[in-house]
Amino acid sequence: MPTSHHRHRQQQKQTLEITIAPGGAIAIEASGFKGSDCEQATRDLEQALGIVRQRTRKPEFYQKAANQTHQSNQQTQGT
């Protein structure tokens, strides 16, 4: 019986880790997101917590998210 091998892309689980320091400083770390999806995922939390004093972008931020790639393809196909 023939067997077929399928390659499955393993999607990284998307998580938000919130850390509250003893002094009250709050850090939100987004994992598993690409492109600006991480900022969209943390936007409501950031607005509820107040002023963002520092933002550090991981290398994944500079990768295209799935929806950004789809939008890019639509724009090039429409021209």
PyMOL commands that set and color helices and strands:
alter all, ss='L'
color gray80, all
select helices_A, chain A and resi 37-49+59-62+66-77
alter helices_A, ss='H'
color red, helices_A
select strands_A, chain A and resi 15-20+26-31
alter strands_A, ss='S'
color yellow, strands_A
deselect
rebuild
show_as cartoon
